[in-house]
Amino acid sequence: MNVTTFTLATLVTSEALACGGFLCDPDVPVPPSQSSERIVFVVNPVAYDAPPGGIVEAWPIESEAPMDGERSVDVYIEVAYAGAAASFAWVVPVLGPPLLVGTAGREMFDEIDRATAPRFHFTTGLAQISGYEDSSGSDCDCAPMGEGGSYGDDSFSSEPQVTLLGKERVGPYEVAVVQSENAIDLWDWLFFNGYALPVEAEEILEDYVAEQKTFVAFRLADDQGLGAVEPVVLRVPGGEPCIPLRLTRIATQPILDVTAIVLADGLATSVPYTAALVDHDAVRPTSPTDTDYAQRLRDAVVTAGGRAFATEFATAAGGLVVKDEGLAAMLDRSAHVTRLSTRIAAADMMLDPIFTITERSDEVPNEHRVDISDDPEAQRILLGATASGATRGRGTPAWALGLVLAAALVGRRRPVG
């Protein structure tokens, strides 16, 4: 009997790219929303001050270099959105003033996604069939701010009380770093300077203001249009990456896909989020090019209480072979790489997940061999045959449904032991 292994690379976040902190323009008739996040965190050694790997353009904040005994986190975020949006704002609450804001190459996202994503090898008793490997590359349809979309500082009569730490053009973006002791003043300043926020954001901003967060705000510069967005990188103080999902929930799809890839001197785990356990042996093909892994991940998150991440891959960083030079440099100065993913409902985004670095050494493979030799229905689907009742993929990519914008993460300061 011929035994066939059919491989599918399930890239959970390839449908759309977005991130916590995206706030849509409230005047857009069909509000844009987020459907997915893809972020790479690199936890730097103490007092590390070399430039981030793969950086293209940078705005260094030289007065805020990391001090002895302090860590920093480089956060790489792929910015992409689709749909006809007149404007957007992307607001990132961070622990303190960023040490650097810049743009990065896009290739590393696709490469590290492919290298760490779950892969399923279906073993059957059927004749030889060709394999398939998914791709995480995506086209980016980007809309400009639009005529008259910038609101200048003289658009209001009562000046909001905020501290503007800096404002700079970085690649295609106008970036502002601001602090405030009052969420209403912060909301007003952002809105009247072209970072349009829905009013629902004000209450959530109050929580971050009370936590004395600094806010990094992005928008496309007025002279930028379609295709202008580029990945960004932030270097922020602290040693524990975090995603501000509280701010994300006001502009998201009902279920948000989140993937965090953490490079550090140890393996990462999510807190206070629990562990989601996916039954990989139960995964089945839903078409010749897709599986039901996404639904099984969602089911595992629900079973774990709604706020949970599955560790999809955990290993020594030296085991990954990559071509992108920037990514290779990041792996060279990191001992381990961990990939964690969730599919979370908006109602459960009441806490921000923090990714702590642990001393655990158990590796988690991303290669899964599933025997479907006793599942004729799965075999027919795998071969592309028409079968009554067979599930066919996941339909239209979510990113095609509306504006998607990547953003967010902070590093929480952690004592160095």
Secondary structure, 3 states (H helix, E strand, C coil): CCCEEEEEECCCCCCCCCCCCEEECCCCCCCCCEEEEEEEEEECCCCCCCCCCCEEEEEECHHHCCCCCCCEEEEEECCCCCCCCCCEEEEEEECCCCCEEEEECCHHHHHHHHHHCCEEEEEECCCCCCCCCCCCCCCCCCCCCCCCCCCCHHHCCCCCCCEEEEEEEECCEEEEEEECCCHHHHHHHHHHCCCCCCCCHHHHHHHHHHCCCEEEEEEECCCCCCCCCCCEEEEEECCEEECCHHHHHHHEEEEEEEEEEEEECCCEEEECCEECCCCHHHCCEEECCEECHHHHHHHHHHHCCCCEEEEEEEEEHHHCCCCCHHHHHHHHCCCEEEEEEEEEEHHHCCCCCEEEECCCCCCECCEEEEECCCCHHHHHHHCCCCCCCCCCCCCCCHHHHCCCCCCCCEEECCCCC
